[in-house]
């Protein structure tokens, strides 16, 4: 099965997880419908400068970010870290994280949430 970017889903989430501004969630594949793995999300996230995803925990799942474009700050289990294109992060069950576009360009992130 092949999917072109124009065929991805698109949802705008305001103040995602208590964050600022909007996050465009572009679903690449729909878990449970098109993906049979124990996956809750496989999407491209788009955040304009200043927009963020608020600090939140994960339980019985892990979230993986791969920065495709831009510059971000994450609070990874209480520690601020800078992420740039090519960087990756993982937040495991019982851990917390956030994400904020601190650059002047659009932030694009590949996000995967897999359940245990």
Secondary structure, DSSP 8 states (H G I E B T S, - for coil): ----GGGS--EEEETGGG-SSEEEEEESS-BTTTB-SSEEEEEEEEE-TT-EEEEEE-SSEEEEEEEEESEEEEEETTEEEEEETT-EEEE-TT-EEEEEE-SSS-EEEEEEEEE-
